[in-house]
Amino acid sequence: MALKGIWYYMAKEDQIEMDGTVIDVLPNTMFRVQLENDHVVIAHISGKMRKNYIRILKGDKVTVQLTPYDLTKGRITFRSRDGKTTENNPEKTE
């Protein structure tokens, strides 16, 4: 017997945060990100990152928020400063 009238709303804190690496840059500020557990998701930039003109390149280490409703889509909320590799930055040689 199902309970009627009882609703469970997910709070903002119920989102899953995972670290990953950008493996492909797609149009319209979308990115293909490979997570630490080897799953690949499509992610877009969060509003604050877009507002502050944070650039994300292939190879960057990022933090992605996933919703439990659809684990194939996410939102990039943070780009690690040391995540960029030298192959993405031709000016930097070691």
C-alpha positions as CSV (number, residue, x, y, z in Angstrom):
1,M,0.0,0.0,0.0
2,A,1.5,3.3,-1.1
3,L,1.4,6.3,1.2
4,K,-0.4,9.2,-0.3
5,G,0.4,12.8,0.4
6,I,3.9,12.2,1.6
7,W,6.6,13.8,-0.5
8,Y,10.3,13.7,-0.2
9,Y,12.1,16.7,-1.6
10,M,15.9,16.4,-2.2
11,A,17.9,19.2,-0.6
12,K,20.7,21.0,-2.5
13,E,23.1,19.1,-0.3
14,D,22.0,15.8,-1.7
15,Q,24.0,16.3,-4.9
16,I,27.1,14.1,-5.5
17,E,30.4,15.8,-6.0
18,M,33.2,14.0,-7.8
19,D,36.6,14.9,-9.2
20,G,37.4,14.3,-12.9
21,T,39.4,15.3,-15.9
22,V,38.1,17.1,-19.0
23,I,38.6,14.8,-22.0
24,D,36.7,16.7,-24.6
25,V,35.5,20.3,-25.2
26,L,32.0,20.4,-26.8
27,P,30.0,23.4,-28.2
28,N,28.0,25.7,-25.9
29,T,30.4,25.5,-22.9
30,M,29.7,21.8,-22.5
31,F,32.5,19.3,-21.6
32,R,33.0,15.6,-21.6
33,V,34.5,14.7,-18.2
34,Q,36.0,11.4,-17.1
35,L,35.4,10.9,-13.4
36,E,37.8,9.2,-11.0
37,N,35.7,6.0,-11.2
38,D,36.1,5.9,-15.0
39,H,32.5,7.0,-15.8
40,V,32.2,9.6,-18.5
41,V,29.6,12.5,-18.1
42,I,28.6,15.5,-20.0
43,A,29.0,18.7,-17.9
44,H,28.3,22.4,-18.2
45,I,29.9,25.3,-16.4
46,S,28.2,26.7,-13.3
47,G,26.9,30.2,-13.4
48,K,29.6,31.7,-11.1
49,M,32.4,30.2,-13.3
50,R,30.7,31.6,-16.4
51,K,30.2,35.0,-14.8
52,N,33.9,35.2,-13.7
53,Y,35.2,34.0,-17.2
54,I,36.9,30.8,-15.8
55,R,38.3,29.1,-18.8
56,I,38.4,25.3,-18.9
57,L,40.6,23.4,-21.3
58,K,41.1,19.7,-22.2
59,G,43.1,18.0,-19.5
60,D,42.0,20.3,-16.6
61,K,41.1,18.7,-13.3
62,V,37.6,19.7,-12.3
63,T,35.0,19.1,-9.6
64,V,31.6,18.0,-10.9
65,Q,28.3,18.0,-9.2
66,L,26.0,15.2,-10.2
67,T,22.3,14.8,-9.3
68,P,21.1,11.3,-8.3
69,Y,18.3,11.6,-10.9
70,D,20.6,11.5,-13.9
71,L,24.2,10.4,-13.4
72,T,25.2,11.1,-17.0
73,K,24.9,14.9,-16.7
74,G,26.7,17.3,-14.3
75,R,27.8,20.8,-13.5
76,I,31.4,21.9,-13.2
77,T,31.8,23.9,-10.0
78,F,35.5,24.1,-9.6
79,R,38.7,24.0,-11.8
80,S,41.9,23.0,-10.0
81,R,44.7,25.4,-10.4
82,D,47.4,22.7,-10.8
83,G,45.2,20.5,-13.1
84,K,46.5,21.8,-16.4
85,T,49.0,19.7,-18.2
86,T,51.9,21.1,-20.3
87,E,50.5,19.7,-23.5
88,N,47.6,22.1,-23.3
89,N,49.8,25.1,-22.8
90,P,52.3,25.5,-25.7
91,E,54.0,28.5,-24.1
92,K,55.1,26.5,-21.1
93,T,58.0,24.2,-21.8
94,E,59.9,22.2,-19.3
